[in-house]
Amino acid sequence: MNITDRDITNEELQAIYDDFKKIETQDGIPNNPQARHQYIAEEGDTVIGFVSGLTNHTIFYLTDMWVNENSRRQGLGAKLLQMLEAKIAMAGIEHIYTWTTGANNEKFYESQGYKIFTVFENFCGVEGYHKVGYRKALSS
């Protein structure tokens, strides 16, 4: 055996991912490819808001939530998020998860009904700057 510190090739990585899928199939996990869902808010030719994420069976990972600086605190972020949540709930998604940093982001998600599931305190070595994991149940 030889253990090295080299970059893995795309082909090698794909073979590993294929094996992960094989193991899931053997464990009885149904094949359910990820799907991206998103909404884009535009003003003229300019994108002023974006919300996006990926499905994973009955879970949704919110990967992107952004509103440009001039459009913040006017309800656009809440509207985009609510539209996305409604869309994915109709597709059978039961829970949504996301990560955020910064006090204003935390207040936003909590105002939308999200609950903290974990906190990485002093993220990036910055005192008082935390990376927070949030989740929300979309169905009862």
mmCIF file of the C-alpha atoms, coordinates in Angstrom:
data_MODEL
# 
_entry.id   MODEL 
# 
loop_
_atom_site.group_PDB 
_atom_site.id 
_atom_site.type_symbol 
_atom_site.label_atom_id 
_atom_site.label_alt_id 
_atom_site.label_comp_id 
_atom_site.label_asym_id 
_atom_site.label_entity_id 
_atom_site.label_seq_id 
_atom_site.pdbx_PDB_ins_code 
_atom_site.Cartn_x 
_atom_site.Cartn_y 
_atom_site.Cartn_z 
_atom_site.occupancy 
_atom_site.B_iso_or_equiv 
_atom_site.pdbx_formal_charge 
_atom_site.auth_seq_id 
_atom_site.auth_comp_id 
_atom_site.auth_asym_id 
_atom_site.auth_atom_id 
_atom_site.pdbx_PDB_model_num 
ATOM 1   C CA . MET A 1 1   ? 0.000   0.000  0.000   1.00 0.00 ? 1   MET A CA 1 
ATOM 2   C CA . ASN A 1 2   ? 1.130   3.520  -0.815  1.00 0.00 ? 2   ASN A CA 1 
ATOM 3   C CA . ILE A 1 3   ? -0.542  6.538  0.849   1.00 0.00 ? 3   ILE A CA 1 
ATOM 4   C CA . THR A 1 4   ? 0.201   9.868  -0.802  1.00 0.00 ? 4   THR A CA 1 
ATOM 5   C CA . ASP A 1 5   ? -0.845  13.485 -0.734  1.00 0.00 ? 5   ASP A CA 1 
ATOM 6   C CA . ARG A 1 6   ? -1.762  13.999 -4.387  1.00 0.00 ? 6   ARG A CA 1 
ATOM 7   C CA . ASP A 1 7   ? -4.785  15.429 -6.124  1.00 0.00 ? 7   ASP A CA 1 
ATOM 8   C CA . ILE A 1 8   ? -7.410  12.853 -6.963  1.00 0.00 ? 8   ILE A CA 1 
ATOM 9   C CA . THR A 1 9   ? -8.421  12.712 -10.625 1.00 0.00 ? 9   THR A CA 1 
ATOM 10  C CA . ASN A 1 10  ? -11.978 13.387 -11.751 1.00 0.00 ? 10  ASN A CA 1 
ATOM 11  C CA . GLU A 1 11  ? -12.239 9.774  -12.914 1.00 0.00 ? 11  GLU A CA 1 
ATOM 12  C CA . GLU A 1 12  ? -11.093 8.418  -9.541  1.00 0.00 ? 12  GLU A CA 1 
ATOM 13  C CA . LEU A 1 13  ? -13.499 10.692 -7.698  1.00 0.00 ? 13  LEU A CA 1 
ATOM 14  C CA . GLN A 1 14  ? -16.372 9.655  -9.963  1.00 0.00 ? 14  GLN A CA 1 
ATOM 15  C CA . ALA A 1 15  ? -15.600 5.972  -9.263  1.00 0.00 ? 15  ALA A CA 1 
ATOM 16  C CA . ILE A 1 16  ? -15.809 6.697  -5.518  1.00 0.00 ? 16  ILE A CA 1 
ATOM 17  C CA . TYR A 1 17  ? -19.131 8.538  -5.932  1.00 0.00 ? 17  TYR A CA 1 
ATOM 18  C CA . ASP A 1 18  ? -20.458 5.660  -8.043  1.00 0.00 ? 18  ASP A CA 1 
ATOM 19  C CA . ASP A 1 19  ? -19.539 3.276  -5.232  1.00 0.00 ? 19  ASP A CA 1 
ATOM 20  C CA . PHE A 1 20  ? -21.353 5.485  -2.700  1.00 0.00 ? 20  PHE A CA 1 
ATOM 21  C CA . LYS A 1 21  ? -24.483 5.179  -4.887  1.00 0.00 ? 21  LYS A CA 1 
ATOM 22  C CA . LYS A 1 22  ? -23.999 1.387  -5.066  1.00 0.00 ? 22  LYS A CA 1 
ATOM 23  C CA . ILE A 1 23  ? -23.807 1.198  -1.266  1.00 0.00 ? 23  ILE A CA 1 
ATOM 24  C CA . GLU A 1 24  ? -26.978 3.316  -0.939  1.00 0.00 ? 24  GLU A CA 1 
ATOM 25  C CA . THR A 1 25  ? -28.787 1.015  -3.376  1.00 0.00 ? 25  THR A CA 1 
ATOM 26  C CA . GLN A 1 26  ? -27.658 -2.038 -1.384  1.00 0.00 ? 26  GLN A CA 1 
ATOM 27  C CA . ASP A 1 27  ? -28.966 -0.319 1.762   1.00 0.00 ? 27  ASP A CA 1 
ATOM 28  C CA . GLY A 1 28  ? -32.379 0.119  0.117   1.00 0.00 ? 28  GLY A CA 1 
ATOM 29  C CA . ILE A 1 29  ? -32.112 3.849  -0.543  1.00 0.00 ? 29  ILE A CA 1 
ATOM 30  C CA . PRO A 1 30  ? -34.099 4.682  -3.691  1.00 0.00 ? 30  PRO A CA 1 
ATOM 31  C CA . ASN A 1 31  ? -32.348 6.513  -6.502  1.00 0.00 ? 31  ASN A CA 1 
ATOM 32  C CA . ASN A 1 32  ? -33.426 10.119 -6.217  1.00 0.00 ? 32  ASN A CA 1 
ATOM 33  C CA . PRO A 1 33  ? -31.159 12.496 -8.135  1.00 0.00 ? 33  PRO A CA 1 
ATOM 34  C CA . GLN A 1 34  ? -30.740 15.985 -6.749  1.00 0.00 ? 34  GLN A CA 1 
ATOM 35  C CA . ALA A 1 35  ? -32.797 18.711 -8.343  1.00 0.00 ? 35  ALA A CA 1 
ATOM 36  C CA . ARG A 1 36  ? -32.170 22.445 -8.106  1.00 0.00 ? 36  ARG A CA 1 
ATOM 37  C CA . HIS A 1 37  ? -35.072 24.778 -7.362  1.00 0.00 ? 37  HIS A CA 1 
ATOM 38  C CA . GLN A 1 38  ? -34.700 28.536 -7.539  1.00 0.00 ? 38  GLN A CA 1 
ATOM 39  C CA . TYR A 1 39  ? -36.323 31.921 -7.996  1.00 0.00 ? 39  TYR A CA 1 
ATOM 40  C CA . ILE A 1 40  ? -34.696 35.052 -9.391  1.00 0.00 ? 40  ILE A CA 1 
ATOM 41  C CA . ALA A 1 41  ? -35.984 38.591 -8.766  1.00 0.00 ? 41  ALA A CA 1 
ATOM 42  C CA . GLU A 1 42  ? -35.134 41.093 -11.471 1.00 0.00 ? 42  GLU A CA 1 
ATOM 43  C CA . GLU A 1 43  ? -35.588 44.798 -11.904 1.00 0.00 ? 43  GLU A CA 1 
ATOM 44  C CA . GLY A 1 44  ? -35.188 45.505 -15.583 1.00 0.00 ? 44  GLY A CA 1 
ATOM 45  C CA . ASP A 1 45  ? -32.039 43.658 -16.661 1.00 0.00 ? 45  ASP A CA 1 
ATOM 46  C CA . THR A 1 46  ? -30.598 43.545 -13.143 1.00 0.00 ? 46  THR A CA 1 
ATOM 47  C CA . VAL A 1 47  ? -30.843 40.611 -10.758 1.00 0.00 ? 47  VAL A CA 1 
ATOM 48  C CA . ILE A 1 48  ? -31.814 42.005 -7.349  1.00 0.00 ? 48  ILE A CA 1 
ATOM 49  C CA . GLY A 1 49  ? -32.603 38.767 -5.522  1.00 0.00 ? 49  GLY A CA 1 
ATOM 50  C CA . PHE A 1 50  ? -31.901 35.067 -5.739  1.00 0.00 ? 50  PHE A CA 1 
ATOM 51  C CA . VAL A 1 51  ? -32.865 31.990 -3.755  1.00 0.00 ? 51  VAL A CA 1 
ATOM 52  C CA . SER A 1 52  ? -31.732 28.486 -4.666  1.00 0.00 ? 52  SER A CA 1 
ATOM 53  C CA . GLY A 1 53  ? -31.032 25.033 -3.304  1.00 0.00 ? 53  GLY A CA 1 
ATOM 54  C CA . LEU A 1 54  ? -30.944 21.297 -3.875  1.00 0.00 ? 54  LEU A CA 1 
ATOM 55  C CA . THR A 1 55  ? -33.294 18.440 -3.044  1.00 0.00 ? 55  THR A CA 1 
ATOM 56  C CA . ASN A 1 56  ? -32.046 15.296 -1.340  1.00 0.00 ? 56  ASN A CA 1 
ATOM 57  C CA . HIS A 1 57  ? -34.950 12.856 -1.035  1.00 0.00 ? 57  HIS A CA 1 
ATOM 58  C CA . THR A 1 58  ? -37.317 14.605 1.446   1.00 0.00 ? 58  THR A CA 1 
ATOM 59  C CA . ILE A 1 59  ? -34.755 17.206 2.544   1.00 0.00 ? 59  ILE A CA 1 
ATOM 60  C CA . PHE A 1 60  ? -33.860 20.491 0.872   1.00 0.00 ? 60  PHE A CA 1 
ATOM 61  C CA . TYR A 1 61  ? -30.534 22.264 1.305   1.00 0.00 ? 61  TYR A CA 1 
ATOM 62  C CA . LEU A 1 62  ? -30.875 26.021 0.803   1.00 0.00 ? 62  LEU A CA 1 
ATOM 63  C CA . THR A 1 63  ? -27.545 26.894 -0.811  1.00 0.00 ? 63  THR A CA 1 
ATOM 64  C CA . ASP A 1 64  ? -28.100 30.516 -1.815  1.00 0.00 ? 64  ASP A CA 1 
ATOM 65  C CA . MET A 1 65  ? -30.185 33.367 -0.413  1.00 0.00 ? 65  MET A CA 1 
ATOM 66  C CA . TRP A 1 66  ? -29.251 36.843 -1.618  1.00 0.00 ? 66  TRP A CA 1 
ATOM 67  C CA . VAL A 1 67  ? -30.834 40.257 -2.029  1.00 0.00 ? 67  VAL A CA 1 
ATOM 68  C CA . ASN A 1 68  ? -28.809 43.192 -3.339  1.00 0.00 ? 68  ASN A CA 1 
ATOM 69  C CA . GLU A 1 69  ? -27.992 45.910 -0.837  1.00 0.00 ? 69  GLU A CA 1 
ATOM 70  C CA . ASN A 1 70  ? -30.453 48.499 -2.181  1.00 0.00 ? 70  ASN A CA 1 
ATOM 71  C CA . SER A 1 71  ? -33.366 46.043 -2.006  1.00 0.00 ? 71  SER A CA 1 
ATOM 72  C CA . ARG A 1 72  ? -32.786 44.668 1.497   1.00 0.00 ? 72  ARG A CA 1 
ATOM 73  C CA . ARG A 1 73  ? -35.230 45.108 4.387   1.00 0.00 ? 73  ARG A CA 1 
ATOM 74  C CA . GLN A 1 74  ? -38.160 45.577 2.007   1.00 0.00 ? 74  GLN A CA 1 
ATOM 75  C CA . GLY A 1 75  ? -39.605 42.056 2.180   1.00 0.00 ? 75  GLY A CA 1 
ATOM 76  C CA . LEU A 1 76  ? -38.040 40.669 -1.009  1.00 0.00 ? 76  LEU A CA 1 
ATOM 77  C CA . GLY A 1 77  ? -35.930 38.039 0.771   1.00 0.00 ? 77  GLY A CA 1 
ATOM 78  C CA . ALA A 1 78  ? -38.931 36.810 2.751   1.00 0.00 ? 78  ALA A CA 1 
ATOM 79  C CA . LYS A 1 79  ? -41.041 36.652 -0.418  1.00 0.00 ? 79  LYS A CA 1 
ATOM 80  C CA . LEU A 1 80  ? -38.394 34.705 -2.350  1.00 0.00 ? 80  LEU A CA 1 
ATOM 81  C CA . LEU A 1 81  ? -37.907 32.268 0.525   1.00 0.00 ? 81  LEU A CA 1 
ATOM 82  C CA . GLN A 1 82  ? -41.643 31.758 1.033   1.00 0.00 ? 82  GLN A CA 1 
ATOM 83  C CA . MET A 1 83  ? -42.134 31.106 -2.682  1.00 0.00 ? 83  MET A CA 1 
ATOM 84  C CA . LEU A 1 84  ? -39.328 28.539 -2.683  1.00 0.00 ? 84  LEU A CA 1 
ATOM 85  C CA . GLU A 1 85  ? -40.626 26.832 0.459   1.00 0.00 ? 85  GLU A CA 1 
ATOM 86  C CA . ALA A 1 86  ? -44.113 26.538 -1.067  1.00 0.00 ? 86  ALA A CA 1 
ATOM 87  C CA . LYS A 1 87  ? -42.692 25.115 -4.294  1.00 0.00 ? 87  LYS A CA 1 
ATOM 88  C CA . ILE A 1 88  ? -40.563 22.460 -2.606  1.00 0.00 ? 88  ILE A CA 1 
ATOM 89  C CA . ALA A 1 89  ? -43.289 21.532 -0.101  1.00 0.00 ? 89  ALA A CA 1 
ATOM 90  C CA . MET A 1 90  ? -45.570 20.792 -3.075  1.00 0.00 ? 90  MET A CA 1 
ATOM 91  C CA . ALA A 1 91  ? -42.802 18.500 -4.384  1.00 0.00 ? 91  ALA A CA 1 
ATOM 92  C CA . GLY A 1 92  ? -42.889 16.474 -1.140  1.00 0.00 ? 92  GLY A CA 1 
ATOM 93  C CA . ILE A 1 93  ? -39.951 18.064 0.648   1.00 0.00 ? 93  ILE A CA 1 
ATOM 94  C CA . GLU A 1 94  ? -40.420 17.851 4.423   1.00 0.00 ? 94  GLU A CA 1 
ATOM 95  C CA . HIS A 1 95  ? -37.460 19.819 5.828   1.00 0.00 ? 95  HIS A CA 1 
ATOM 96  C CA . ILE A 1 96  ? -35.242 22.671 4.707   1.00 0.00 ? 96  ILE A CA 1 
ATOM 97  C CA . TYR A 1 97  ? -31.728 23.275 6.041   1.00 0.00 ? 97  TYR A CA 1 
ATOM 98  C CA . THR A 1 98  ? -29.263 26.116 5.596   1.00 0.00 ? 98  THR A CA 1 
ATOM 99  C CA . TRP A 1 99  ? -26.115 27.688 7.005   1.00 0.00 ? 99  TRP A CA 1 
ATOM 100 C CA . THR A 1 100 ? -25.587 31.383 7.633   1.00 0.00 ? 100 THR A CA 1 
ATOM 101 C CA . THR A 1 101 ? -23.241 33.835 9.309   1.00 0.00 ? 101 THR A CA 1 
ATOM 102 C CA . GLY A 1 102 ? -23.787 37.316 10.681  1.00 0.00 ? 102 GLY A CA 1 
ATOM 103 C CA . ALA A 1 103 ? -26.329 38.638 13.165  1.00 0.00 ? 103 ALA A CA 1 
ATOM 104 C CA . ASN A 1 104 ? -28.702 40.102 10.562  1.00 0.00 ? 104 ASN A CA 1 
ATOM 105 C CA . ASN A 1 105 ? -28.944 36.791 8.716   1.00 0.00 ? 105 ASN A CA 1 
ATOM 106 C CA . GLU A 1 106 ? -29.741 34.974 11.956  1.00 0.00 ? 106 GLU A CA 1 
ATOM 107 C CA . LYS A 1 107 ? -32.562 37.425 12.723  1.00 0.00 ? 107 LYS A CA 1 
ATOM 108 C CA . PHE A 1 108 ? -33.948 36.954 9.205   1.00 0.00 ? 108 PHE A CA 1 
ATOM 109 C CA . TYR A 1 109 ? -34.112 33.158 9.361   1.00 0.00 ? 109 TYR A CA 1 
ATOM 110 C CA . GLU A 1 110 ? -35.580 33.162 12.855  1.00 0.00 ? 110 GLU A CA 1 
ATOM 111 C CA . SER A 1 111 ? -38.285 35.604 11.688  1.00 0.00 ? 111 SER A CA 1 
ATOM 112 C CA . GLN A 1 112 ? -39.117 33.072 8.949   1.00 0.00 ? 112 GLN A CA 1 
ATOM 113 C CA . GLY A 1 113 ? -39.648 30.231 11.446  1.00 0.00 ? 113 GLY A CA 1 
ATOM 114 C CA . TYR A 1 114 ? -36.226 28.586 11.230  1.00 0.00 ? 114 TYR A CA 1 
ATOM 115 C CA . LYS A 1 115 ? -34.712 26.959 14.312  1.00 0.00 ? 115 LYS A CA 1 
ATOM 116 C CA . ILE A 1 116 ? -31.025 26.599 15.152  1.00 0.00 ? 116 ILE A CA 1 
ATOM 117 C CA . PHE A 1 117 ? -29.668 23.050 15.028  1.00 0.00 ? 117 PHE A CA 1 
ATOM 118 C CA . THR A 1 118 ? -25.972 23.866 15.585  1.00 0.00 ? 118 THR A CA 1 
ATOM 119 C CA . VAL A 1 119 ? -23.552 26.763 16.001  1.00 0.00 ? 119 VAL A CA 1 
ATOM 120 C CA . PHE A 1 120 ? -19.860 26.950 15.147  1.00 0.00 ? 120 PHE A CA 1 
ATOM 121 C CA . GLU A 1 121 ? -18.738 29.712 17.474  1.00 0.00 ? 121 GLU A CA 1 
ATOM 122 C CA . ASN A 1 122 ? -16.038 32.223 16.542  1.00 0.00 ? 122 ASN A CA 1 
ATOM 123 C CA . PHE A 1 123 ? -16.033 30.956 12.955  1.00 0.00 ? 123 PHE A CA 1 
ATOM 124 C CA . CYS A 1 124 ? -12.879 31.725 10.957  1.00 0.00 ? 124 CYS A CA 1 
ATOM 125 C CA . GLY A 1 125 ? -11.211 32.623 14.249  1.00 0.00 ? 125 GLY A CA 1 
ATOM 126 C CA . VAL A 1 126 ? -13.241 35.842 14.567  1.00 0.00 ? 126 VAL A CA 1 
ATOM 127 C CA . GLU A 1 127 ? -14.582 36.464 18.058  1.00 0.00 ? 127 GLU A CA 1 
ATOM 128 C CA . GLY A 1 128 ? -18.384 36.715 18.045  1.00 0.00 ? 128 GLY A CA 1 
ATOM 129 C CA . TYR A 1 129 ? -18.733 35.647 14.385  1.00 0.00 ? 129 TYR A CA 1 
ATOM 130 C CA . HIS A 1 130 ? -20.665 32.397 14.277  1.00 0.00 ? 130 HIS A CA 1 
ATOM 131 C CA . LYS A 1 131 ? -21.683 29.983 11.527  1.00 0.00 ? 131 LYS A CA 1 
ATOM 132 C CA . VAL A 1 132 ? -25.220 28.883 12.347  1.00 0.00 ? 132 VAL A CA 1 
ATOM 133 C CA . GLY A 1 133 ? -27.108 25.868 11.008  1.00 0.00 ? 133 GLY A CA 1 
ATOM 134 C CA . TYR A 1 134 ? -30.850 26.408 10.652  1.00 0.00 ? 134 TYR A CA 1 
ATOM 135 C CA . ARG A 1 135 ? -33.698 24.072 9.812   1.00 0.00 ? 135 ARG A CA 1 
ATOM 136 C CA . LYS A 1 136 ? -37.419 24.305 9.316   1.00 0.00 ? 136 LYS A CA 1 
ATOM 137 C CA . ALA A 1 137 ? -40.111 21.670 8.997   1.00 0.00 ? 137 ALA A CA 1 
ATOM 138 C CA . LEU A 1 138 ? -42.263 22.250 5.929   1.00 0.00 ? 138 LEU A CA 1 
ATOM 139 C CA . SER A 1 139 ? -44.881 19.645 6.794   1.00 0.00 ? 139 SER A CA 1 
ATOM 140 C CA . SER A 1 140 ? -46.492 18.665 10.059  1.00 0.00 ? 140 SER A CA 1 
# 
